[in-house]
Amino acid sequence: MKLDRIALAITAAAFAGFGAASFIRPQILTKVGLRAASSTGTAEIRAMYGGMELGFGLFFAIAAMRLNPSREALLAQVCGIGGLAVGRLASLLIDNPDAVVKLLFLAEAGTATAGIIALLNRDTSPEITGK
């Protein structure tokens, strides 16, 4: 499997996993400091962190399954995940959040970096096999 497909598959799994957890159990976001103040707030968490993330997970899964994933899908991955990483880095420098933000930053920065490498090497990246 080529790096572009691996990077997109990882992104798909992350969005789908987080989205499913947030959709099924919106209270899970209390682990990162978000708490709904009403049933309307719970609906917003379920829609934004659940439904939208599931939708993006599906988009990246479809892109990863294509024989030749598009540059646009990789660019969307880099911009989306990279934007999250930049926001978390700003918080690490300004807000002094707890360790969960540090772990999320590392995961997002790594995923965005993999996407950048896949974009730069898209036409020349070798097949990666389990052998």
SULSULTA-V291278 format. One record per backbone hydrogen bond with DSSP energy under -0.5 kcal/mol. CO is the residue of the C=O (numbers start at 0). NH is the residue of the N-H. Records with the same first field share a line. If there is no record, write none. Layout:
CO->NH, NH
This chain:
0->127
1->4, 5
2->6
3->7
4->8
5->9
6->10
7->11
8->12
9->13
10->14
11->15
12->16
13->17
14->18
15->19
16->20
17->21
18->22
19->23
20->24
24->27
25->28
26->29
27->30
28->31, 33
29->32
32->34
37->41
38->42
39->43
40->44
41->45
42->46
43->47
44->48, 49
45->50
46->51
49->53
50->54
51->55
52->56
53->57
54->58
55->59
56->60
57->61
58->62
59->63
60->64
61->65
62->65
65->68
69->73
70->74
71->75
72->76
73->77
74->78
75->79
76->80, 81
77->81
78->82
79->83
80->84
81->85
82->86
83->87
84->88
85->89
86->90
87->91
88->92
89->93
90->94, 95
97->100, 101
98->102
99->103
100->104
101->105
102->106
103->107
104->108
105->109
106->110
107->111
108->112
109->113
110->114
111->115
112->116
113->117
114->118
115->119
116->120
118->121
120->123, 124
126->128
